[in-house]
Amino acid sequence: MSKHISFLLPSLKFGGAERVVITLAEEFCKLGYKVDILLMSYEGEFLEEAVSRFNVVDLNCNKTYKLPFKILVYLFSNKPDVIISSFWKLNLCSCLTRIMFPFFKLLLWEHALPSKSTNHSNWIFSITASIFYQFATKVVVVSTGVYADIVNMTFGTRHLMTIIFNPISPPKKRCANRDSNNNTIISVGRLELEKNHYLLFDAFAIVTKKYNTRLIIVGSGSLKVKLEFYAEKLGICDRIEFVGFQSDPYIYISKAQLLVLSSDHEGFGNVIVEALYCGLSVVSTDSGSGIHDILLDGKYGTIVPRNDKIALSQAIMSELKFGRAPDQQKQAARRFSPHKIAKDFLEAME
């Protein structure tokens, strides 16, 4: 069985893919594996945390076309058994490296719907993935939706693909059941357009007319100032608290009653699992089949159409009023335990 596993990432900037890489790497370490994290750019909010736990390798690669050579140099010096690569450009470079040096196993980890990506056109992904992904050992996808998207966009990749849900760590401390009168709502995610906080604010403005509630926004991003201005325009700025990036979002999630995800599209939806671990009720837009995979088509939360502020506000008010059994929500999260997911990855490697 493989004993040296390396992860390849652009950087360790705040994002769902980066978070789950650290989670999986930590679980491999617990199982006795040597773990390296290879970075094109030695930066990011998660960098300090990763350096304290793993061997983080700075590839110092400012151009993607240089990456295959950088990986080759690393391979000759370190000889890992497996490389787990994330993101399309890095996946292509890893495949090129394996053509030149086939003496390692390669898992390509697809975290999001390629058809929704702004990093490439659909036809470029279709051609390059159809050709170069053939040199991977396996292509790991995080949801049934990502699986279907890649199958529909490529040729001859189906036999390589396997669905493995994201590993999500539970909170370090057990979340106590909250007072049912706690009407705190939380949103966790980057402050960028695809997360559609504008929709969330529109719906929240409707909710505040009937409920004495507040909204906590966890995350940083380029839209912070514009969102603050929009909240003021809607007259809800005194009900909203921006707390910025949090390395441990459970500090805030554990104090809320309801998580709302308002995204236009999601590959998986890590924060929903984090909310389930804490026993929260959940409302999410129908932003990808990963949402259905986690909530089991509405069993553990309400799923509403995208870009519908009325439907979103009604779902929020319904969940605040009736809620979900916390113990049931916590049980639902255990399907995504890092220990289980690590075993799934090890099976894919073999």
N, C-alpha and C positions, 0 to 999 in steps of 0.2 A: 504494500500500500504506500502511496505517496507520503513523503514526510516533510517536504519543503514546498510551500505554496506561496506564490507571489501574486499580488493584485496590481493591476495597472490602471491609473487614473490620470486625468489632465492635471488635477490639483486636489486640494482638500477644502475647497470653498463650500459654504453651507449649501446643502442640497440633499434630497432624499437618497440618491444613489450613493453619495459619499458616506452618509450616515449608515446605510446598511452594509457597506463594505467594512467599515470599522467594526460593526456588530458581528459580522461573520468572521472577520479576522480574529477577534477576541475569542470567539467560540473555538476556532481551530487551535488557538494557543492553549486553551483549557484542555483540549483533547491531545495535546502533546506535539503539535506540529510547529515547525519553524515557519514564521510568517514574515514576508517582506511586503512593503507597500511602495510601488514605484510611481513617482510623480514626474510629469513633464515639467511642471512648475511648482517649486517648493513654497507653497503659500496656501492660505485658507484658514477659515475659522476653526476647522477641526484639526489643524496641524499640530498644535501643542498637545492635544489629547492623544493623537496618534504616535507622536514621537515618544511620549512617556510609556507607551505600551508595546510598540513594535519597532522593527528596523525599517525606517523610512528612507528610501533611496532617492536622492535628487538626480534625475536624469539630465537636468539642465538643458532641456530641449525646447527651443523657442519656435521651431518650425516643425509641423507634422511630418514633412517629407524626410526629416532627419531621424525620425523615431525608430524605424526598423534597424538602423545601424546602432543606435543607442541600446536597443533591446538586445541585439547580438552581443555587444560588449558585455552587458550585464550577464547574459546567459553563459558566456565562456568563463566568466569570473566566479559565478555563484551556482550555476547548474541546478536551478529549481526543477522539481518534478512537474509542477503545474503552474501555468499562468492563467489568471482569471482577469480578462480584459473587459472594461466597460466603455460604452459609447462608440458610435459607428466608425469615426476616423481612426481611433485607437484600435478598434477591432480589425480594420483592414490592415493596419500596420503590423499587428500581431500575426495575422495570417501570412503576410509577406515574409515575415521573419521565420515562420514555421516552414515555408517553402524552402528557405535557404538552410535552415537548421531544424530538422524535424524531430529532434530527440527530446521533446517535452510535450506534455499534454496541454491543450489549449481549450479553455472554456470561454466563450463569448457571452457576456451578460447583457441582455437587452432590457432596459428599465422602463422604456416608454414606447408609445406608438410611433413608429417611423413615419407613418403617413401624416402625422401632425407636427413633425419636426421642422424647424426653421433653418436647420444647419445644412440641409441638402434638399434637392428636388426629389420627388418620388421616383422618377426614372433613373436617376443616378444611383439611388439606394438599390433599386431593383436589379440593375445590371451588376454593380459591384458586389452586393451581398450574394447574389446568385452564383457568381464566379468564385469569389475569395472565401466565403464562409465554408466552402467545401473542404478547406484545409484545417478547419477546427475539429476538435474532438467532439464537442457538444455546443449547442447554442441554447443557453438558459434564458427563458423568458419569464417575466414576473406575474403574468396573468393570462387568462384565456383570451382576452382581447388583444394583447401584444402578440400572442401565438397566431391568432387568426389574421392579424394585420400583416405579419411577415410572410405567412403562407400565401396570402393573396397577392403580395407584392413581388415575390421571388419565385424562382424555379428550382426544384430539386433540393430544397432545404428541409422539408418536412421531417425526413428521417433523422436529421441532426438535432431536432428541437425537443426540449423537455420543459414543462412548466414547473417551476419551483417558486413558491411565494417568498416574499421578502422576509428575512429574519428581523423580528422586532423585539428588542429587550424589554422586559417588564420593568416597572419602577423599582428602585432599590428598596423602598419602604412600601409596605402594603397600604393601598389606598382605603381609607375608611369611608363608609357610606355617608353621603352628605345629607343635610337637612333638605327635605323636599321643597322647602320654601326658598331655597337658594336658586335664584334665577340668573346666575352668571353664565354667559355664553363665551366660548373661546374659539378663536380661529388661529391655526398655526400654518405658516407657509411664507415663502418669499413674497415680498411686496412687488410683484410683477404682474403684467397684464393677464397672463394665462390663469392666474389664481382668482381673477375677477372679484376683487374686494369691493368694487363699485356696486356690483349686484348685491353683495352681502350688506353693504351700508343702506342701499335702497330698501331691502327687506327689513333690516333692523329698525329703520325709521318708522316703518309701519307697526312693528312689534311694540315699540316704545309707547305707542298711543294707548295700548291696553295692558302692558306689563311694565312694572318697575324693575327693569333689568339693566345690566351693563355688559359691555363687550370688551374682551381682552384680545388684543392683536399681538401674536408672537411672530417675530420675523423681521428681517430687514430687506431693503431693496430700493430700487430707483424711484418708486412711486410714493415714498413716504410723505413728502411734502404735499404732493397733489392730493393724496388721500386725506391728509389732515385738513386741507382746504375744503375738500368735498364734504367731510363730516361737519365742518362748520356751516357750510352752505345748507345742509339738510337740518341743521339745528340739533345735532346729536353729539357734538364734540365733547360735551360734559359727561356723556354716557360711555365713551370709548377711551380705552387706555392702550397706548402703544408701548410695549415693553422691549421691543427690539429682539435681536437674535439671542437665543438662550441655548446653551450647550445641553442643558437638562430641562426640556420643556415640561416634564412631569411636575415640576414645582408649581406651575400654573394650571396644568390640565387637572391635577388632582383636586383643585379647589373649585372647579367649574361644575356645572350641572349638565351642560349641553355643548357638544362640539358641532360646529357648522363648517362644511367644506363647500365653497362656492365656485370651484374651478371650472374652466371650460373643458379641459381634458387632463386626465391623470393616467399614468401607466399602472399605478397600483393604489396609492393612498395610505402611506405609512402612518400618518397621524391618526387615521381612523382606528387602527389597531391599538395605538397608544391610548386613545380615548376609551376603547373597550377594556383595556387592562385596568383602567381606573373606574370602571363601572358607569361611564357616562352614556347618556342618550346621544344619538348621532342623527344629523340631517346632512345629506350630501346631494349635490347636483348629479345628474346622470352623466358623469364625465369620463366614463370608461368602464369596461367590463371588470376591471380590478375592483371597482367599488361594489359591484354585484358579487364578486368572489368573496369579499370580506364580509359584507352584510347579508350574504345569502339571499339576494333578491328582496331585501326588505325585512327579513326576520329580525335583524339586530339594529335596524335604523330605517329612517325614511329617506327614500330616493325620489327626487323631484326633477322635472325637466330643467335643462340649462336655460339661463337667461330669462327666467320667469320669476320676477320679484314677488308676485302675488302668491304663487305656489310655494315659494321658499318661505315667505313670512307665515303662511298658514301652517306649514309643516313645523316651523320653529315654535309657534304658539301651541300646537298640538302636543309636541314633545315636552314642552315646559309644563303643560297641564297634566299630562298622563304619564310621561316618562317611561322608563324601562327598568326591569328588575336588575339592580347592579350585579348580583351574583351571576345572572345569566349572561350579562355583557362580558364579565371577566372570564367566564368559561369559554366564550367565543374567541377570545384573544389567544388562547393557549395553542390553537392550531398553527400559530406563527412563531413559536418559541425558537430561539436561536439554536438550541440543541437539536431539535427536530430538523430544522432547515439545513444545518451543517451535515447531518447524516444524508440528507437528500443530495447535497453537493458531492459528497464523497462517493455515493453510488454513481452519479453522473461521470465522475472522474474515472471510475473503473470500467 
